[in-house]
Amino acid sequence: MWTVIYIAANRKLALRLEQRLTQEGIMVNLRPIGTAQAGDLAGYEILVPESEAEEANEIISTALTS
């Protein structure tokens, strides 16, 4: 089961965090929030397997403070 662990405000941040998690061996899915056609994307959900959520949260916390 995939779990949302973070909502990134934009695509650039979502891709940066995805790259960081992938480097650490975590599987990641990104899911846009809103509708791209209307141009009103509200960000991106970052999802990881439930079993890796705690580790992924720690990685994201470190990435956001550095």
Backbone as CSV, one residue per row, in Angstrom:
resi,resn,N_x,N_y,N_z,CA_x,CA_y,CA_z,C_x,C_y,C_z
1,MET,0.839,-1.177,0.000,0.000,0.000,0.000,0.884,1.241,0.000
2,TRP,0.556,2.189,-0.862,1.285,3.452,-0.966,0.709,4.469,0.005
3,THR,1.585,5.250,0.609,1.195,6.230,1.611,1.753,7.603,1.241
4,VAL,0.908,8.624,1.352,1.362,9.992,1.126,2.187,10.419,2.335
5,ILE,3.418,10.853,2.070,4.270,11.285,3.190,4.565,12.774,3.154
6,TYR,4.300,13.405,1.999,4.601,14.828,1.893,3.843,15.396,0.701
7,ILE,3.467,16.666,0.793,2.863,17.367,-0.341,3.793,18.513,-0.711
8,ALA,4.397,18.381,-1.879,5.320,19.396,-2.377,4.531,20.504,-3.059
9,ALA,4.959,21.729,-2.874,4.243,22.881,-3.411,4.355,23.005,-4.927
10,ASN,5.414,22.411,-5.504,5.587,22.525,-6.951,6.343,21.308,-7.482
11,ARG,6.380,21.211,-8.812,7.010,20.064,-9.475,8.514,20.007,-9.205
12,LYS,9.168,21.153,-9.198,10.614,21.188,-8.979,10.986,20.571,-7.634
13,LEU,10.276,20.953,-6.588,10.540,20.401,-5.260,10.205,18.914,-5.217
14,ALA,9.097,18.533,-5.830,8.691,17.118,-5.850,9.759,16.263,-6.516
15,LEU,10.295,16.730,-7.636,11.325,15.972,-8.344,12.622,15.898,-7.546
16,ARG,12.961,16.985,-6.854,14.163,16.987,-6.018,14.053,15.962,-4.889
17,LEU,12.891,15.938,-4.229,12.694,14.986,-3.135,12.604,13.551,-3.651
18,GLU,11.979,13.381,-4.812,11.918,12.046,-5.425,13.333,11.525,-5.686
19,GLN,14.191,12.376,-6.232,15.566,11.982,-6.526,16.302,11.589,-5.245
20,ARG,16.127,12.380,-4.211,16.805,12.103,-2.926,16.351,10.767,-2.341
21,LEU,15.047,10.528,-2.367,14.519,9.267,-1.831,14.993,8.072,-2.657
22,THR,15.010,8.232,-3.960,15.454,7.158,-4.849,16.927,6.832,-4.603
23,GLN,17.733,7.854,-4.376,19.156,7.637,-4.076,19.334,6.817,-2.800
24,GLU,18.388,6.952,-1.890,18.449,6.216,-0.620,17.780,4.843,-0.712
25,GLY,17.328,4.474,-1.915,16.752,3.145,-2.117,15.266,3.037,-1.825
26,ILE,14.580,4.168,-1.748,13.137,4.182,-1.467,12.381,4.281,-2.792
27,MET,11.376,3.432,-2.968,10.507,3.545,-4.137,9.579,4.742,-3.939
28,VAL,9.367,5.519,-5.010,8.596,6.760,-4.900,7.629,6.882,-6.074
29,ASN,6.437,7.378,-5.790,5.478,7.783,-6.811,5.116,9.236,-6.556
30,LEU,4.972,10.005,-7.626,4.490,11.382,-7.522,3.100,11.429,-8.130
31,ARG,2.212,12.162,-7.469,0.843,12.297,-7.976,0.446,13.764,-7.917
32,PRO,0.150,14.362,-9.093,-0.254,15.767,-9.098,-1.593,15.951,-8.398
33,ILE,-1.737,17.089,-7.740,-2.981,17.441,-7.074,-3.639,18.537,-7.896
34,GLY,-4.882,18.375,-8.235,-5.587,19.360,-9.055,-5.642,18.900,-10.498
35,THR,-5.976,19.814,-11.382,-6.089,19.471,-12.791,-5.127,20.306,-13.613
36,ALA,-4.298,19.632,-14.373,-3.311,20.321,-15.197,-3.973,21.102,-16.326
37,GLN,-5.102,20.610,-16.825,-5.781,21.281,-17.933,-6.235,22.676,-17.537
38,ALA,-6.714,22.819,-16.342,-7.192,24.123,-15.880,-6.044,24.988,-15.369
39,GLY,-4.864,24.383,-15.258,-3.706,25.143,-14.793,-3.726,25.437,-13.303
40,ASP,-4.491,24.656,-12.568,-4.608,24.929,-11.137,-4.048,23.788,-10.284
41,LEU,-2.840,23.327,-10.633,-2.206,22.314,-9.811,-1.894,22.895,-8.437
42,ALA,-2.260,22.146,-7.412,-2.038,22.609,-6.050,-0.792,21.979,-5.449
43,GLY,-0.033,21.264,-6.242,1.178,20.631,-5.752,1.238,19.177,-6.163
44,TYR,2.126,18.452,-5.512,2.339,17.041,-5.824,2.412,16.239,-4.531
45,GLU,1.668,15.145,-4.486,1.777,14.220,-3.372,2.976,13.319,-3.623
46,ILE,3.752,13.090,-2.591,4.867,12.153,-2.665,4.436,10.914,-1.895
47,LEU,4.403,9.801,-2.609,3.950,8.545,-2.023,5.086,7.536,-1.979
48,VAL,5.125,6.761,-0.898,6.102,5.686,-0.741,5.362,4.473,-0.178
49,PRO,5.962,3.284,-0.301,5.346,2.122,0.336,5.206,2.350,1.840
50,GLU,4.104,1.900,2.384,3.820,2.116,3.811,4.965,1.636,4.700
51,SER,5.601,0.531,4.310,6.685,-0.030,5.122,7.934,0.863,5.148
52,GLU,8.042,1.812,4.210,9.200,2.690,4.145,8.883,4.132,4.545
53,ALA,7.672,4.380,5.009,7.218,5.741,5.287,8.050,6.438,6.368
54,GLU,8.358,5.753,7.439,9.113,6.385,8.525,10.507,6.803,8.062
55,GLU,11.189,5.905,7.374,12.522,6.221,6.865,12.454,7.366,5.844
56,ALA,11.454,7.334,4.983,11.293,8.369,3.966,11.039,9.731,4.609
57,ASN,10.256,9.765,5.673,10.010,11.026,6.383,11.305,11.609,6.937
58,GLU,12.154,10.761,7.482,13.433,11.226,8.013,14.310,11.799,6.895
59,ILE,14.332,11.121,5.750,15.120,11.583,4.613,14.618,12.937,4.123
60,ILE,13.299,13.082,4.016,12.726,14.338,3.557,13.015,15.460,4.564
61,SER,12.888,15.183,5.834,13.187,16.191,6.848,14.620,16.691,6.720
62,THR,15.537,15.773,6.524,16.939,16.141,6.357,17.129,16.949,5.072
63,ALA,16.496,16.521,3.997,16.652,17.200,2.699,16.104,18.629,2.753
64,LEU,15.035,18.837,3.482,14.412,20.156,3.531,15.156,21.135,4.439
65,THR,15.949,20.608,5.355,16.690,21.497,6.262,18.114,21.749,5.796
66,SER,18.522,21.067,4.727,19.909,21.279,4.248,19.936,22.182,3.035
